[in-house]
Amino acid sequence: MEEIERDLLTRRERAEHEGWKGEIEGIDLTLQLLRQKHADATRFARRATQVPLGMPSVRPAT
């Protein structure tokens, strides 16, 4: 995740230097979505726990 973010920030710097406004907007959106996805994954990993399902039982024949 950090490598992708670093790459995007480097690309954003170049886009700013070159004056590519559309590219900057796209990179900013991508960074926003990347950070949100990372936050969601972190939050999910914290709450994910095992759920006890119990032992299956055999129903008597009717």
C-alpha positions as CSV (number, residue, x, y, z in Angstrom):
1,M,0.0,0.0,0.0
2,E,2.8,2.4,0.9
3,E,4.6,1.7,-2.3
4,I,1.5,2.5,-4.4
5,E,0.8,5.7,-2.5
6,R,4.5,6.8,-2.9
7,D,4.3,6.1,-6.6
8,L,1.0,8.1,-6.9
9,L,2.5,11.0,-5.0
10,T,5.5,11.0,-7.3
11,R,3.3,11.0,-10.4
12,R,1.2,13.8,-8.9
13,E,4.4,16.0,-8.4
14,R,5.3,15.4,-12.0
15,A,1.7,16.2,-13.2
16,E,1.9,19.4,-11.2
17,H,5.2,20.3,-12.7
18,E,3.9,19.6,-16.2
19,G,0.6,21.4,-15.6
20,W,-1.6,18.3,-16.3
21,K,-4.7,19.4,-14.3
22,G,-6.8,16.4,-15.4
23,E,-4.1,14.0,-14.4
24,I,-3.8,15.7,-11.0
25,E,-7.6,15.3,-10.4
26,G,-7.4,11.7,-11.4
27,I,-4.5,11.0,-9.1
28,D,-6.1,12.8,-6.2
29,L,-9.2,10.7,-6.6
30,T,-7.2,7.5,-6.8
31,L,-5.3,8.5,-3.6
32,Q,-8.6,9.2,-1.8
33,L,-10.0,5.8,-2.8
34,L,-6.8,4.0,-1.9
35,R,-6.7,5.5,1.5
36,Q,-10.4,4.8,2.1
37,K,-9.9,1.1,1.0
38,H,-7.0,0.8,3.3
39,A,-9.0,2.3,6.3
40,D,-11.9,-0.1,5.5
41,A,-9.6,-3.1,5.3
42,T,-7.9,-2.1,8.6
43,R,-11.3,-1.7,10.3
44,F,-12.5,-5.0,9.0
45,A,-9.4,-6.9,10.1
46,R,-9.8,-5.5,13.6
47,R,-13.4,-6.8,14.0
48,A,-13.1,-10.0,12.0
49,T,-13.3,-12.9,14.5
50,Q,-14.1,-16.6,14.4
51,V,-17.7,-17.5,14.8
52,P,-18.5,-20.8,16.6
53,L,-20.8,-22.9,14.5
54,G,-21.0,-25.8,16.9
55,M,-21.0,-29.5,15.9
56,P,-23.4,-30.7,13.3
57,S,-26.0,-33.2,14.5
58,V,-27.7,-36.0,12.6
59,R,-31.5,-35.7,12.6
60,P,-33.4,-38.9,13.4
61,A,-35.0,-40.6,10.5
62,T,-38.7,-40.0,10.2
